[in-house]
Every structure is written in C-alpha cells, then in structure tokens.
Amino acid sequence: MTTVADVLRAKGSSAIHSVSPSNTMLDALKLMAEKGIGALLVLEGGSLAGIVTERDYARKIALQGRNSGSTPVSEVMTRKVHCVLPRQNIGECMSLMTTNRIRHLPVMDENRQLLGILSIGDLVKEIISEQQFTIQQLEHYISGTHT
C-alpha cells in the first residue's frame, strides 16, 4: 500500500504554510485564502504548537461573534495535533482521520522534524488512483490483453 512518503512525493510541493500563535485569525484566514488551503500549522520557535483550520474559524470565531482581527491564533488553534510518520500507509491515515474527525495530518520524521502536511483530499486522490489502476489491471486480465 502507498505510504505517506509516497503521497508527499506525488504532491510535489514541499511548502509548509504556517502562522505563529500570536498572529491574528484574520492573518491566518488571509494566508489560507491566498494559498487555497483549509488549514495552517501553528509553529512556535520552529516547533509544532498546533493547527488552525477554517472549521476552527467557523466554530470558534464566526459562530461566537468574535473578532477575527483581534483574536490571536493561540485562542482558536487545536493544540493536540495528530501526526503521522513517512512510513505509515494511507489506510492508517484515513483511519486516524475518520476516528478523530480531522481533515489534516502533519507528517513528522522520527526526530520530530516537520516534513509536510496531508489533507483528506490528498489521501482520497491517492486511493482513487490506486483503485483505477486495479480496475485497469483487472480489465486487462479479463480481456486477455497485456500492456
């Protein structure tokens, strides 16, 4: 099965978009909109301090009538972040996401160095690709054609 490292390689972009806990939620929202992403890692002193998502904004700012321009990310971010290792497979990632009802997984190596982030979309794309390959192989097997 495909590993996290495989998915990161296929994504191509190794850019990790982040904010600090002291940034405002408005800063975070602007960066997410600019990059076309739904989550940012929160880094403090180069270490992972949390994650902030559009869902966090909707539930902890908009629905509570708070001001995104004056609310720091530290008040909204999720501090307990589920992370994965490059050697884990995408099935494990999907299970972790489903169980914890999350949509993003930071990827850390054994030394706790941040390597990237996976979204549910990244995983679904890879699963669809694997299924299409399997279907193609079965069709060739059934029809007796070889490529």
PAZA-944651 format. One line per field, with one value per residue (C-alpha): residue number from 0; x, y, z. Coordinates in Angstrom, 2 decimals, always signed. Example, Ala and Ser with C-alpha at 12.3 -4.5 7.8 and 13.67 -1.06 7.14 Angstrom:
voba: [0	1]
east: [+12.30	+13.67]
north: [-4.50	-1.06]
up: [+7.80	+7.14]
END
This chain:
voba: [0	1	2	3	4	5	6	7	8	9	10	11	12	13	14	15	16	17	18	19	20	21	22	23	24	25	26	27	28	29	30	31	32	33	34	35	36	37	38	39	40	41	42	43	44	45	46	47	48	49	50	51	52	53	54	55	56	57	58	59	60	61	62	63	64	65	66	67	68	69	70	71	72	73	74	75	76	77	78	79	80	81	82	83	84	85	86	87	88	89	90	91	92	93	94	95	96	97	98	99	100	101	102	103	104	105	106	107	108	109	110	111	112	113	114	115	116	117	118	119	120	121	122	123	124	125	126	127	128	129	130	131	132	133	134	135	136	137	138	139	140	141	142	143	144	145	146]
east: [+0.00	+1.06	+2.97	+2.80	+6.23	+4.85	+1.94	+4.23	+6.48	+3.48	+2.23	+5.48	+5.20	+7.09	+5.89	+4.61	+2.34	+2.23	+1.44	+2.61	+0.32	+0.48	-0.82	-4.46	-7.09	-7.58	-3.90	-4.44	-7.59	-5.89	-3.00	-5.37	-7.32	-4.13	-2.77	-6.14	-5.83	-8.05	-5.50	-2.26	+0.26	+1.00	+4.72	+6.39	+10.15	+10.28	+8.25	+4.70	+2.42	-0.92	-3.08	-5.73	-8.42	-11.33	-13.53	-11.88	-12.67	-16.30	-16.93	-14.72	-14.87	-17.83	-20.45	-19.36	-19.40	-15.71	-13.48	-11.01	-8.85	-8.15	-8.30	-4.90	-4.49	-3.44	-7.04	-8.51	-5.94	-6.12	-3.17	-3.42	-2.28	-2.34	+0.77	+1.96	+5.32	+6.50	+6.48	+2.80	+0.35	-2.62	-5.06	-3.69	-4.02	-7.64	-8.44	-6.83	-8.70	-12.03	-11.68	-10.68	-12.87	-9.95	-9.01	-5.28	-2.27	+1.18	+3.98	+6.93	+10.05	+11.38	+13.30	+10.08	+11.14	+8.19	+8.17	+4.79	+1.06	-1.53	-5.16	-8.09	-8.13	-4.55	-5.47	-8.71	-6.84	-4.29	-6.95	-8.85	-5.62	-4.90	-8.44	-8.27	-5.00	-6.53	-9.59	-7.38	-5.31	-8.45	-9.91	-6.70	-6.71	-10.34	-9.98	-6.66	-4.82	-1.47	+0.16]
north: [+0.00	+3.56	+5.29	+8.83	+9.46	+8.37	+10.81	+13.68	+12.91	+12.85	+16.19	+17.71	+20.86	+20.68	+24.12	+24.13	+27.07	+28.22	+31.01	+31.74	+31.61	+35.42	+36.01	+37.05	+34.77	+37.34	+36.88	+33.11	+33.37	+35.64	+33.18	+30.21	+32.11	+33.17	+29.61	+27.93	+25.71	+24.90	+24.59	+26.07	+24.62	+26.76	+26.93	+28.39	+28.57	+26.14	+23.52	+22.41	+24.10	+23.34	+23.54	+26.06	+25.36	+27.01	+24.84	+26.36	+29.82	+28.94	+27.39	+29.46	+32.90	+33.36	+31.45	+33.07	+36.58	+37.15	+39.50	+37.66	+40.80	+40.89	+37.21	+35.51	+32.10	+30.74	+31.13	+29.19	+26.58	+22.90	+22.07	+18.29	+17.54	+14.03	+13.44	+10.61	+9.20	+8.90	+5.08	+4.85	+3.83	+5.78	+3.32	+4.16	+7.86	+7.50	+5.54	+8.19	+10.96	+9.14	+8.16	+11.66	+13.56	+15.56	+16.57	+17.30	+15.35	+16.86	+14.50	+14.30	+12.19	+10.18	+13.26	+15.35	+17.33	+18.60	+17.17	+18.27	+18.01	+15.69	+16.60	+14.26	+15.33	+14.14	+10.73	+10.40	+11.32	+8.57	+5.97	+6.76	+6.44	+3.04	+1.85	+2.99	+1.11	-2.05	-1.78	-1.33	-4.37	-6.47	-5.35	-6.37	-9.71	-10.41	-9.37	-11.18	-8.08	-7.06	-3.67]
up: [+0.00	-0.64	+2.16	+3.46	+1.91	-1.48	-1.22	-0.20	-3.18	-5.53	-4.19	-5.34	-3.28	-0.04	+1.08	+4.63	+5.31	+8.89	+11.31	+14.82	+17.86	+18.10	+14.56	+14.39	+12.95	+10.20	+9.24	+9.20	+7.08	+4.56	+4.19	+3.79	+1.11	-0.69	-0.76	-1.41	+1.66	+4.64	+7.42	+8.68	+11.03	+14.05	+14.67	+17.72	+17.75	+14.85	+16.72	+16.05	+18.58	+16.93	+13.84	+12.86	+10.28	+8.55	+10.75	+13.84	+12.49	+11.79	+15.19	+17.48	+15.87	+13.50	+15.50	+18.74	+17.29	+17.99	+16.00	+13.77	+13.52	+17.23	+18.21	+18.27	+16.66	+20.08	+21.33	+18.41	+17.38	+18.20	+20.42	+20.37	+16.83	+15.41	+13.30	+11.07	+10.06	+6.44	+6.62	+7.58	+4.89	+3.65	+5.17	+8.61	+7.83	+6.69	+9.84	+12.04	+10.24	+10.43	+14.07	+15.17	+12.70	+11.32	+7.79	+8.04	+9.28	+9.72	+8.70	+11.10	+10.93	+13.86	+15.07	+15.18	+12.12	+10.12	+6.58	+5.26	+5.72	+4.21	+3.65	+3.28	-0.37	-0.86	+0.51	-1.46	-4.66	-3.99	-3.13	-6.36	-8.33	-6.76	-7.49	-11.11	-11.56	-10.04	-12.29	-15.34	-14.42	-13.87	-17.20	-18.96	-17.15	-18.04	-21.68	-22.05	-23.24	-21.82	-21.69]
END
